[in-house]
């Protein structure tokens, strides 16, 4: 069985590609200034916003990325990307913010590959609601906000560790 390393702090070489990818993708797709806030270490990985997109990271580095935002922010982002007025979080809005989050993960994986890690991302899953907890088996978790001005705020939560081989050996 494979697992991933536990405890401690997240390595900068894991986090930095996600931070850079989030800022770059939001700037490029929305055409707006994006201001990164201060990181916050978390005791556990959970959804912190009304709309959350969870993407698993697999390979040499394993874990979870959650991109979170309010319903209002999701509607504003989806409206700008689709060029349609969206005022109720619907399937179009969900698909749009899921695809945006997928682009963030894809760009981050390219950054991880630049550090010599081979990784892939699972398809995005949209989770509605706060405080949905995920067991990361003790892997360090970090939350980081991005201010989008009048669009609102997007946060990323990361729980990442190196893959470990052979956690359970045959008896």
C-alpha positions, 0 to 999 in steps of 0.5 A: 500500500502506498501512502504519503509522508506525515506531519511537519511543515509543507515543503516550499517546493510543494507549495510554491507551484500552487501559489504561483499557479493560483495567482497566475491563472486568476490574473490571466483568466479574469484579467484582474489584479490578484493580491495574495494574503498571508498563509495560515497553517491548519490542524486539518483539511476542511472546506472553508467556503460555500463553494469548494473544488477538491482536486487530488494530487497523485504521483511523487507528491500526493495530497489534496488541493481545495479551491474555495470561494463564496457563492457570490464570488463563484457567480462573479467569476463564472459570469466573467468567464462565460460572458453570461450574467449568473446570479444563482450558483448553477451547473454552468457556474459549478462547471466554470469554477471547477474548470478554473480550479483544474487549470490551477492544478494543471499549472501547479503540476507543471511547476512540480515537474520543474522540481523533478516531481512527476504528478497528476491531478484527479478530476475536480469535485465540487463540494457545497458547504463549509466544514466538510472535513477530510482526513489527511492522516497527519499531513501538514495543511496550509490555507492561503487567500487571494484577494480578487478586489470586487470579485471577492476572495478565493482561497486555496487549502493544500495538504501535500506530502511525498509518496512513501512506498510499502507502508504495509508489507505482506505478512 
